Amino acid sequence: MSHDEEDDPAGDVESYLRRLAVVVESANAAPGPAGIASALADAQRVAAWALRSAVRLGRARGLSWRQLAELLDIPASTLHRQYLGWALLTGLARKSMIAADPHRPGRFRMLRSLRAYGERVMAAGRLASVQNLLLRWLADVELRLRECPRGDELTAIERQIVAEMDNLRYAVTVAAARHHPLHPTLAVLLARFLANTFDLAEVGHLLPDVLSTPAASPPDRAHALVLLAQNDARRGDREAAVRHSDRALELAHGIGDNYTLALALTSVMMTRGSTGDLAGGIRAGEELIALLRRTARPDMTGPILSKQAWLLIGSGDLPAAREAITESIQLYESQTDRSLPLADRFANHHGMTVLHNAAMTAVLQRDDTTAAEYVRAVLTMPVPDRDYVLGAVECAALIAARRGRYALAVTLIAGTTAVGHPVHSLWTRELDAATTAARRAIGPTAARAAAAEGASLTVEQLIALALRGDTLLGDDPAGVLTRRELAVARRVAGGLTNGQIANELHISVRTVASHLANIRTKLGVRSRVDVALWVARAERGPRPLPFAPAKAVCAGAKAGSAASGEGEEDRHTVGRTGK
């Protein structure tokens, strides 16, 4: 390692860190103290060069090493010599110093190697100082989540935690071993994200420790009980679910904190619903929504409205479910960048919940165009929530059955059943009816083969199958227009105005006008009348081509041309019926 390398201001941070990983692996294999000391010296030099490059090039994200030195209240030179390698492993350079892409293979392997190395060469006191920084940073994330961020802010936080799961697990282990007062808070944070991925066993192992820890605060205990109730319901232990949710509510009433009370009421609401008491769940939801409106908490009202919609779907009250989901989407989208695609705009746990419930309502109201849009967004967003993903796959199965793709419907339904997806009785009836219709259509032998195929698939394979081909796309008989353009064109042919089309498709009038412009360009026509005639020919023939403007007049299309206003806000509602 030359002096020139040390002075190179344009040195690549990642190349230094890759070299550091090699040095660390060598240290792990060193036969004795002398070998470890030599490797440590090399690691210190490489890490110091990485520090200078990161600071000078502005590539450090999160805590810079200088900020770390200030927090530790030690000279920067001491930090360079003794702490850089260990600080890397604990995640204090967490967001990019190890890899620009948090999902890149090797990132956490490097962390584990550095961790093992640090434990061999650092004194316990020094180790504790850096561990405390990691614990405090992660606990701050949990506190931020209690403030109920939504939209783009929540997406950013959830992605950050997903990238930090290895460090979060490590932090919980360290905090438990040291009986650190932050252990309950960190365990709840870890359980919260494990619950999203359906890791029932690990959640069940973490949370009883929180409840048995004297240092756990009442809010931490209440949150742990809420997560336990959810876990119990998923495992089918209804008695335990009710018991834990009731304990959470009792504890919350004694705290006097509206957030904790809302959390406990949410648990009671969903536990009642998941154990079959839909009326009780809906009543708890109404009480909770009234509390949130009274205390002016729109950040929490949106998520609860989407959960209430789920219970209303189960009870069969689809108009009320549509109203709840519509308001939930509006509250959510007030905190997002609405120029982003749907899957990016809703790319967090709350957003996935909203779109999942919206898809179910649309499917039950037989608005397959809207449902397919929501289903595709749920299945393509980077949010690891197994339960909602499987629900979206089942929505895709019902859409497939209604479009005559019976074998696919049977395969998808059998797949979600095999991996274990508990559903409400109303939804079960829909799935059973689709399966029965498909068996009649394709015969028992083909149906058994399709079901056997589905039972052998993983969740990832079910997602890929649901998204394959045109299952979630419309059927443009001409192959000329996109699914959305075809939906607009068909409504033009039906004589609807731009405003009416916008209402049906849940988009703005300006977006309708933009689609119409694209349609006219693709078809080579000038007027709404020509678009209507093209649709009529397309529906009759196998693959018509765009045609020149026609002189015939379609009264319905002409009536629609009178209203092409622009400037309305985008509107999201679910389905075409209801209040």
C-alpha positions as CSV (number, residue, x, y, z in Angstrom):
1,M,0.0,0.0,0.0
2,S,1.8,3.1,-1.2
3,H,1.8,6.7,-0.1
4,D,0.3,7.6,-3.5
5,E,-2.7,5.6,-2.7
6,E,-3.1,7.3,0.6
7,D,-3.1,10.8,-1.0
8,D,-5.4,9.9,-3.9
9,P,-8.4,12.2,-3.4
10,A,-10.4,10.4,-6.0
11,G,-10.0,7.0,-4.4
12,D,-13.2,4.9,-4.6
13,V,-14.7,4.3,-1.2
14,E,-16.1,0.9,-2.1
15,S,-12.8,-0.3,-3.4
16,Y,-11.2,0.6,-0.1
17,L,-13.9,-1.2,1.8
18,R,-13.6,-4.3,-0.4
19,R,-9.9,-4.4,0.5
20,L,-10.8,-3.9,4.1
21,A,-13.0,-7.0,4.0
22,V,-10.1,-9.1,2.6
23,V,-7.9,-7.9,5.5
24,V,-10.6,-8.7,8.0
25,E,-11.0,-12.2,6.7
26,S,-7.3,-12.7,7.0
27,A,-7.4,-11.5,10.6
28,N,-10.1,-14.0,11.4
29,A,-7.7,-16.8,10.3
30,A,-4.7,-15.3,12.0
31,P,-3.0,-17.9,14.3
32,G,-2.2,-15.6,17.2
33,P,-2.0,-12.1,18.7
34,A,0.9,-11.1,16.4
35,G,-1.0,-11.9,13.3
36,I,-4.1,-10.2,14.5
37,A,-2.2,-7.1,15.4
38,S,-0.6,-7.0,11.9
39,A,-3.9,-7.3,10.2
40,L,-5.4,-4.7,12.5
41,A,-2.7,-2.2,11.4
42,D,-3.5,-2.9,7.7
43,A,-7.3,-2.5,8.4
44,Q,-6.7,0.8,10.2
45,R,-4.8,2.2,7.2
46,V,-7.3,1.1,4.6
47,A,-10.2,2.4,6.8
48,A,-8.5,5.7,7.2
49,W,-8.1,6.1,3.5
50,A,-11.8,5.2,3.0
51,L,-12.6,7.9,5.6
52,R,-10.7,10.6,3.8
53,S,-12.2,9.7,0.4
54,A,-15.7,9.6,1.8
55,V,-15.4,13.0,3.5
56,R,-13.6,14.7,0.6
57,L,-15.9,13.4,-2.1
58,G,-19.1,13.8,0.0
59,R,-20.0,10.2,-0.4
60,A,-20.7,9.4,3.2
61,R,-24.4,9.2,3.9
62,G,-25.9,9.3,7.4
63,L,-23.1,9.8,10.1
64,S,-19.8,10.9,8.8
65,W,-16.7,9.8,10.7
66,R,-16.1,13.3,12.0
67,Q,-19.6,13.3,13.4
68,L,-18.9,9.9,14.9
69,A,-15.7,11.2,16.6
70,E,-17.7,14.1,18.1
71,L,-20.3,11.8,19.4
72,L,-17.7,9.5,21.0
73,D,-15.9,12.6,22.4
74,I,-12.5,11.3,21.5
75,P,-9.8,12.6,19.2
76,A,-10.3,11.8,15.6
77,S,-6.8,10.3,15.3
78,T,-7.8,7.8,18.0
79,L,-10.9,7.0,16.1
80,H,-8.9,6.4,13.0
81,R,-6.6,4.0,14.7
82,Q,-8.9,2.0,16.9
83,Y,-12.6,2.5,15.9
84,L,-13.0,2.7,12.1
85,G,-13.3,-1.0,11.4
86,W,-15.7,-1.6,14.3
87,A,-17.8,1.5,13.4
88,L,-18.2,0.1,9.9
89,L,-19.6,-3.2,11.2
90,T,-22.1,-1.7,13.6
91,G,-23.8,0.1,10.8
92,L,-22.9,3.6,11.7
93,A,-21.8,4.0,8.1
94,R,-25.1,2.2,7.4
95,K,-26.6,3.5,4.2
96,S,-23.9,3.4,1.6
97,M,-20.4,3.1,3.0
98,I,-20.4,-0.6,2.5
99,A,-22.5,-0.8,-0.7
100,A,-24.4,1.7,-2.7
101,D,-27.1,-0.9,-3.1
102,P,-28.3,-2.3,0.2
103,H,-29.4,-5.5,-1.5
104,R,-26.0,-6.2,-3.0
105,P,-24.7,-9.7,-2.1
106,G,-21.9,-9.6,0.4
107,R,-23.0,-6.5,2.3
108,F,-24.1,-8.3,5.4
109,R,-21.4,-11.0,5.1
110,M,-18.9,-8.1,5.4
111,L,-20.7,-6.8,8.4
112,R,-20.6,-10.2,10.1
113,S,-16.9,-10.5,9.4
114,L,-16.1,-7.1,10.8
115,R,-18.3,-7.9,13.8
116,A,-16.3,-11.0,14.6
117,Y,-13.1,-9.2,14.1
118,G,-14.1,-6.3,16.3
119,E,-15.0,-8.6,19.1
120,R,-11.6,-10.1,19.1
121,V,-9.5,-6.9,19.0
122,M,-11.5,-4.3,20.8
123,A,-11.8,-3.8,24.6
124,A,-15.3,-4.3,26.0
125,G,-15.6,-0.7,27.1
126,R,-14.8,0.7,23.7
127,L,-17.1,-1.8,22.1
128,A,-20.0,-0.7,24.3
129,S,-19.6,2.9,23.3
130,V,-20.1,2.2,19.6
131,Q,-22.9,-0.3,20.3
132,N,-24.7,2.4,22.3
133,L,-24.7,4.6,19.2
134,L,-26.3,1.9,17.1
135,L,-28.9,1.1,19.7
136,R,-29.9,4.8,20.1
137,W,-30.1,5.3,16.4
138,L,-32.4,2.3,15.9
139,A,-34.6,3.3,18.9
140,D,-35.0,6.7,17.3
141,V,-36.5,5.0,14.2
142,E,-39.1,3.3,16.4
143,L,-40.0,6.6,17.9
144,R,-40.4,8.2,14.5
145,L,-42.7,5.3,13.5
146,R,-44.9,6.1,16.5
147,E,-45.5,9.5,15.1
148,C,-47.3,7.7,12.2
149,P,-45.5,9.0,9.2
150,R,-47.3,8.2,5.9
151,G,-46.8,8.3,2.2
152,D,-43.3,9.0,1.0
153,E,-41.8,9.4,4.4
154,L,-43.0,6.0,5.6
155,T,-41.7,4.4,2.4
156,A,-38.2,5.8,3.1
157,I,-38.2,4.7,6.7
158,E,-39.4,1.1,5.9
159,R,-36.8,0.7,3.1
160,Q,-34.1,2.0,5.6
161,I,-35.1,-0.6,8.1
162,V,-35.3,-3.5,5.6
163,A,-31.7,-2.6,4.7
164,E,-30.8,-2.6,8.4
165,M,-32.5,-5.9,9.5
166,D,-29.1,-7.6,10.0
167,N,-28.0,-4.8,12.3
168,L,-31.4,-4.6,14.0
169,R,-31.3,-8.3,15.0
170,Y,-27.7,-7.7,16.2
171,A,-28.8,-4.7,18.2
172,V,-31.6,-6.7,19.9
173,T,-29.1,-9.4,20.8
174,V,-26.6,-6.9,22.3
175,A,-29.3,-5.0,24.2
176,A,-30.7,-8.3,25.7
177,A,-27.3,-9.5,26.7
178,R,-26.4,-6.2,28.4
179,H,-29.9,-5.7,29.9
180,H,-29.9,-2.4,28.1
181,P,-33.0,-0.2,28.8
182,L,-33.6,0.1,25.0
183,H,-34.0,-3.6,24.6
184,P,-37.9,-3.6,24.8
185,T,-38.2,-0.8,22.3
186,L,-35.8,-2.5,19.8
187,A,-37.5,-5.9,20.2
188,V,-40.8,-4.3,19.4
189,L,-39.3,-2.6,16.3
190,L,-37.9,-5.9,15.1
191,A,-41.2,-7.7,15.8
192,R,-43.1,-5.1,13.9
193,F,-41.2,-5.7,10.7
194,L,-41.0,-9.5,11.2
195,A,-44.8,-9.5,11.5
196,N,-45.0,-7.9,8.0
197,T,-43.1,-10.9,6.6
198,F,-45.2,-13.5,8.6
199,D,-42.2,-14.7,10.7
200,L,-44.6,-16.0,13.4
201,A,-42.1,-18.1,15.3
202,E,-39.5,-15.3,15.7
203,V,-42.2,-12.8,16.7
204,G,-43.6,-15.2,19.2
205,H,-40.1,-15.7,20.7
206,L,-39.3,-11.9,20.9
207,L,-42.4,-10.4,22.5
208,P,-42.8,-12.5,25.7
209,D,-39.3,-11.3,26.7
210,V,-40.5,-7.7,26.3
211,L,-43.5,-8.4,28.7
212,S,-41.2,-10.1,31.2
213,T,-38.7,-7.2,31.3
214,P,-39.2,-4.9,34.2
215,A,-37.6,-2.0,32.3
216,A,-40.3,-2.2,29.5
217,S,-42.3,1.0,29.4
218,P,-46.2,0.8,29.4
219,P,-46.3,1.8,25.7
220,D,-43.7,-0.9,24.8
221,R,-45.8,-3.4,26.7
222,A,-49.0,-2.4,25.0
223,H,-47.4,-2.5,21.6
224,A,-46.0,-6.0,22.3
225,L,-49.4,-7.2,23.4
226,V,-50.9,-5.8,20.1
227,L,-48.3,-7.7,18.0
228,L,-48.8,-10.8,20.1
229,A,-52.6,-10.7,19.4
230,Q,-51.9,-10.4,15.7
231,N,-49.5,-13.3,15.9
232,D,-52.0,-15.4,17.8
233,A,-54.8,-14.7,15.3
234,R,-52.5,-15.7,12.4
235,R,-51.7,-19.0,14.2
236,G,-55.3,-19.7,14.8
237,D,-55.2,-19.3,18.6
238,R,-58.3,-17.1,18.8
239,E,-58.6,-17.3,22.6
240,A,-55.0,-16.0,23.1
241,A,-55.6,-13.2,20.4
242,V,-58.6,-11.9,22.3
243,R,-56.9,-12.1,25.6
244,H,-53.8,-10.2,24.5
245,S,-55.8,-7.5,22.7
246,D,-58.0,-7.0,25.7
247,R,-54.9,-6.7,27.9
248,A,-53.5,-4.1,25.6
249,L,-56.7,-2.1,25.7
250,E,-56.8,-2.3,29.5
251,L,-53.2,-1.1,29.7
252,A,-53.7,1.7,27.2
253,H,-56.7,3.1,29.2
254,G,-54.3,3.5,32.2
255,I,-51.6,5.3,30.2
256,G,-53.7,8.2,29.0
257,D,-51.9,8.4,25.7
258,N,-54.1,8.6,22.6
259,Y,-51.5,6.9,20.3
260,T,-51.3,3.9,22.6
261,L,-55.1,3.8,23.0
262,A,-55.6,3.9,19.3
263,L,-53.1,1.1,18.9
264,A,-55.0,-1.0,21.4
265,L,-58.4,-0.2,19.9
266,T,-56.9,-1.2,16.5
267,S,-55.9,-4.6,18.0
268,V,-59.4,-5.2,19.4
269,M,-61.0,-4.2,16.1
270,M,-58.9,-6.5,14.0
271,T,-58.8,-9.4,16.6
272,R,-62.6,-9.3,16.7
273,G,-62.8,-9.4,13.0
274,S,-60.2,-12.1,12.5
275,T,-62.0,-14.4,15.0
276,G,-65.3,-14.0,13.3
277,D,-66.9,-11.2,15.3
278,L,-67.2,-8.8,12.4
279,A,-69.9,-6.7,14.0
280,G,-67.8,-6.3,17.2
281,G,-64.7,-5.4,15.1
282,I,-66.7,-2.8,13.1
283,R,-68.0,-1.2,16.3
284,A,-64.5,-1.0,17.7
285,G,-63.4,0.6,14.4
286,E,-66.2,3.2,14.6
287,E,-65.1,4.1,18.1
288,L,-61.5,4.3,17.0
289,I,-62.3,6.5,14.0
290,A,-64.3,8.8,16.2
291,L,-61.4,9.1,18.6
292,L,-59.0,9.9,15.8
293,R,-61.2,12.5,14.2
294,R,-61.8,14.1,17.6
295,T,-58.1,14.3,18.3
296,A,-57.3,15.5,14.8
297,R,-55.0,12.6,13.8
298,P,-55.4,12.3,10.0
299,D,-52.1,10.5,9.9
300,M,-53.7,7.6,11.8
301,T,-57.2,7.9,10.4
302,G,-56.2,6.8,6.9
303,P,-54.7,3.4,8.0
304,I,-57.7,2.7,10.3
305,L,-60.2,3.5,7.6
306,S,-58.5,0.9,5.3
307,K,-58.7,-1.7,8.1
308,Q,-62.3,-0.8,8.7
309,A,-62.9,-1.3,5.0
310,W,-61.5,-4.8,5.3
311,L,-64.0,-5.7,8.0
312,L,-66.8,-4.1,6.0
313,I,-65.8,-6.3,3.0
314,G,-66.0,-9.3,5.3
315,S,-69.5,-8.3,6.4
316,G,-70.7,-7.8,2.8
317,D,-71.2,-4.0,3.1
318,L,-69.3,-3.1,-0.1
319,P,-70.7,0.5,-0.5
320,A,-69.5,1.4,3.0
321,A,-66.2,-0.4,2.3
322,R,-65.8,1.7,-0.9
323,E,-66.4,4.9,1.0
324,A,-63.8,4.0,3.7
325,I,-61.2,3.1,1.2
326,T,-61.8,6.2,-0.9
327,E,-61.2,8.4,2.1
328,S,-58.2,6.4,3.1
329,I,-56.6,6.7,-0.3
330,Q,-57.2,10.4,-0.4
331,L,-55.6,10.9,3.0
332,Y,-52.6,8.8,2.0
333,E,-52.1,10.5,-1.3
334,S,-52.0,13.9,0.3
335,Q,-48.5,12.9,1.6
336,T,-47.1,11.4,-1.6
337,D,-45.6,12.4,-4.9
338,R,-48.6,11.8,-7.2
339,S,-46.5,11.9,-10.3
340,L,-45.0,8.5,-9.3
341,P,-46.5,5.2,-10.6
342,L,-49.0,3.6,-8.3
343,A,-46.6,0.8,-7.1
344,D,-44.0,3.4,-6.1
345,R,-46.5,5.8,-4.6
346,F,-47.9,3.2,-2.2
347,A,-44.6,1.3,-1.6
348,N,-44.9,0.8,2.2
349,H,-46.9,-1.4,4.5
350,H,-49.8,1.1,4.9
351,G,-49.9,1.7,1.2
352,M,-50.0,-2.0,0.4
353,T,-52.8,-2.4,2.9
354,V,-54.9,0.3,1.3
355,L,-54.4,-1.1,-2.3
356,H,-55.0,-4.7,-1.2
357,N,-58.4,-3.7,0.4
358,A,-59.2,-1.5,-2.6
359,A,-58.5,-4.5,-5.0
360,M,-60.7,-6.8,-3.0
361,T,-63.6,-4.3,-3.0
362,A,-63.3,-3.7,-6.7
363,V,-63.2,-7.5,-7.4
364,L,-66.3,-8.1,-5.3
365,Q,-68.1,-5.2,-7.1
366,R,-66.9,-6.9,-10.4
367,D,-64.9,-3.8,-11.5
368,D,-62.1,-6.0,-12.8
369,T,-60.3,-3.1,-14.6
370,T,-59.8,-1.2,-11.4
371,A,-59.1,-4.3,-9.4
372,A,-56.4,-5.4,-11.8
373,E,-54.6,-2.1,-11.6
374,Y,-54.5,-2.3,-7.8
375,V,-53.5,-6.0,-7.8
376,R,-50.6,-5.4,-10.2
377,A,-49.3,-2.6,-7.9
378,V,-49.5,-4.8,-4.8
379,L,-47.6,-7.6,-6.5
380,T,-44.9,-5.4,-7.9
381,M,-44.1,-3.1,-4.9
382,P,-41.0,-3.9,-2.8
383,V,-42.9,-4.5,0.4
384,P,-42.4,-7.9,2.1
385,D,-46.0,-8.4,3.4
386,R,-46.9,-12.0,2.6
387,D,-50.5,-11.8,3.8
388,Y,-51.5,-9.0,1.4
389,V,-49.5,-10.4,-1.4
390,L,-51.4,-13.7,-1.2
391,G,-54.7,-11.7,-1.0
392,A,-53.7,-10.0,-4.2
393,V,-52.9,-13.3,-5.9
394,E,-56.4,-14.5,-5.0
395,C,-57.9,-11.3,-6.5
396,A,-55.9,-12.2,-9.7
397,A,-57.4,-15.7,-9.6
398,L,-61.0,-14.3,-9.5
399,I,-60.2,-12.0,-12.3
400,A,-58.7,-14.9,-14.3
401,A,-61.8,-17.0,-13.7
402,R,-64.1,-14.2,-15.0
403,R,-62.0,-13.9,-18.1
404,G,-62.2,-17.6,-18.9
405,R,-58.7,-18.5,-17.7
406,Y,-60.1,-21.3,-15.5
407,A,-57.0,-23.5,-15.1
408,L,-55.0,-20.4,-14.0
409,A,-57.6,-19.5,-11.5
410,V,-57.6,-23.0,-10.0
411,T,-53.8,-23.0,-9.9
412,L,-53.6,-19.7,-8.1
413,I,-56.3,-20.5,-5.5
414,A,-54.8,-23.9,-4.8
415,G,-51.4,-22.2,-4.4
416,T,-52.5,-19.7,-1.8
417,T,-54.4,-22.4,0.1
418,A,-51.3,-24.7,0.2
419,V,-49.0,-22.0,1.6
420,G,-51.6,-21.1,4.2
421,H,-53.6,-17.9,3.8
422,P,-56.5,-17.4,6.3
423,V,-59.4,-15.6,4.8
424,H,-62.9,-14.4,5.9
425,S,-66.0,-16.4,5.1
426,L,-67.2,-14.0,2.4
427,W,-64.0,-14.2,0.5
428,T,-64.0,-18.0,0.9
429,R,-67.4,-18.2,-0.8
430,E,-66.0,-16.2,-3.7
431,L,-63.0,-18.5,-4.1
432,D,-65.1,-21.6,-3.7
433,A,-67.5,-20.4,-6.4
434,A,-64.7,-19.6,-8.8
435,T,-63.1,-23.0,-8.2
436,T,-66.4,-24.8,-8.8
437,A,-67.1,-22.8,-12.0
438,A,-63.6,-23.6,-13.2
439,R,-63.9,-27.3,-12.6
440,R,-67.2,-27.4,-14.5
441,A,-65.6,-25.5,-17.4
442,I,-62.4,-27.6,-17.8
443,G,-63.4,-30.9,-16.3
444,P,-62.2,-32.7,-13.1
445,T,-59.0,-34.1,-14.5
446,A,-57.7,-30.8,-15.8
447,A,-58.8,-29.1,-12.5
448,R,-56.9,-31.7,-10.4
449,A,-53.8,-31.1,-12.5
450,A,-54.1,-27.4,-12.2
451,A,-54.6,-27.6,-8.4
452,A,-51.6,-30.0,-8.0
453,E,-49.4,-27.5,-9.9
454,G,-50.6,-24.6,-7.6
455,A,-49.9,-26.6,-4.5
456,S,-46.3,-27.1,-5.5
457,L,-45.6,-23.4,-6.0
458,T,-43.8,-20.9,-3.7
459,V,-45.2,-17.5,-3.0
460,E,-42.7,-16.0,-5.4
461,Q,-43.8,-18.4,-8.1
462,L,-47.4,-17.6,-7.5
463,I,-46.7,-13.8,-7.9
464,A,-44.9,-14.5,-11.2
465,L,-47.7,-16.6,-12.4
466,A,-50.4,-14.0,-11.5
467,L,-48.4,-11.3,-13.3
468,R,-47.7,-13.4,-16.4
469,G,-49.2,-12.6,-19.7
470,D,-52.5,-10.7,-19.8
471,T,-54.0,-12.0,-16.6
472,L,-54.1,-8.5,-15.2
473,L,-54.3,-6.6,-18.5
474,G,-57.3,-5.9,-20.6
475,D,-58.0,-7.7,-23.8
476,D,-57.5,-5.2,-26.6
477,P,-59.0,-7.1,-29.6
478,A,-56.8,-5.1,-32.0
479,G,-53.6,-5.1,-30.0
480,V,-53.2,-1.4,-30.7
481,L,-54.2,0.4,-27.5
482,T,-53.0,-0.1,-23.9
483,R,-55.4,-1.4,-21.3
484,R,-56.2,2.0,-20.0
485,E,-56.6,3.5,-23.5
486,L,-59.0,0.8,-24.4
487,A,-61.0,1.4,-21.3
488,V,-61.3,5.1,-22.2
489,A,-62.1,4.3,-25.9
490,R,-64.9,1.9,-24.9
491,R,-66.5,4.6,-22.7
492,V,-66.3,7.1,-25.4
493,A,-68.2,4.7,-27.6
494,G,-70.7,4.4,-24.8
495,G,-71.4,8.1,-25.0
496,L,-69.8,9.1,-21.7
497,T,-68.3,12.6,-21.3
498,N,-64.7,13.1,-20.2
499,G,-65.9,13.9,-16.7
500,Q,-68.0,10.7,-16.5
501,I,-65.1,8.6,-17.8
502,A,-62.8,10.2,-15.2
503,N,-65.3,9.2,-12.4
504,E,-65.6,5.6,-13.6
505,L,-61.8,5.1,-14.0
506,H,-60.9,7.1,-10.9
507,I,-58.5,9.4,-12.8
508,S,-58.6,13.2,-13.6
509,V,-60.4,14.8,-16.5
510,R,-57.0,16.0,-17.7
511,T,-55.7,12.4,-17.8
512,V,-58.8,11.4,-19.8
513,A,-58.0,14.1,-22.3
514,S,-54.4,13.0,-22.5
515,H,-55.5,9.3,-23.2
516,L,-57.9,10.5,-25.9
517,A,-55.1,12.4,-27.6
518,N,-52.9,9.3,-27.6
519,I,-55.8,7.1,-28.8
520,R,-56.5,9.5,-31.8
521,T,-52.8,9.5,-32.7
522,K,-52.5,5.7,-32.6
523,L,-55.7,5.1,-34.5
524,G,-55.0,7.9,-37.0
525,V,-58.4,9.5,-36.3
526,R,-59.6,13.0,-35.5
527,S,-62.8,12.8,-33.5
528,R,-64.6,11.0,-30.7
529,V,-67.0,9.7,-33.4
530,D,-64.1,8.0,-35.2
531,V,-62.9,6.5,-31.9
532,A,-66.4,5.1,-31.3
533,L,-66.6,3.6,-34.8
534,W,-63.2,2.0,-34.3
535,V,-64.3,0.4,-31.1
536,A,-67.4,-1.0,-32.7
537,R,-65.4,-2.5,-35.5
538,A,-62.8,-3.8,-33.0
539,E,-65.4,-5.6,-31.0
540,R,-66.8,-7.3,-34.1
541,G,-63.6,-8.2,-35.9
542,P,-60.5,-10.2,-34.8
543,R,-57.7,-7.7,-35.4
544,P,-58.8,-4.4,-37.0
545,L,-56.3,-1.8,-38.0
546,P,-56.3,1.9,-37.4
547,F,-58.4,3.6,-40.1
548,A,-58.8,7.0,-41.6
549,P,-61.3,9.5,-40.1
550,A,-64.9,8.5,-40.9
551,K,-67.7,10.9,-41.8
552,A,-70.4,8.9,-40.0
553,V,-71.8,10.4,-36.9
554,C,-72.3,8.6,-33.6
555,A,-74.8,10.4,-31.5
556,G,-73.5,9.0,-28.2
557,A,-69.9,10.0,-29.0
558,K,-70.9,13.5,-30.2
559,A,-72.7,14.0,-26.9
560,G,-69.5,13.1,-25.0
561,S,-67.4,15.7,-26.8
562,A,-69.2,18.5,-25.1
563,A,-67.4,18.0,-21.8
564,S,-63.7,17.9,-22.0
565,G,-62.9,20.1,-19.0
566,E,-59.5,20.0,-17.4
567,G,-58.1,20.9,-14.0
568,E,-60.0,18.5,-11.7
569,E,-58.0,16.9,-8.9
570,D,-57.3,13.2,-9.4
571,R,-59.9,11.1,-7.6
572,H,-59.6,7.6,-6.3
573,T,-62.7,5.6,-5.5
574,V,-63.2,1.9,-5.6
575,G,-65.7,0.2,-7.9
576,R,-68.7,1.7,-9.8
577,T,-71.5,1.0,-7.4
578,G,-72.5,2.1,-3.9
579,K,-73.0,5.4,-2.2
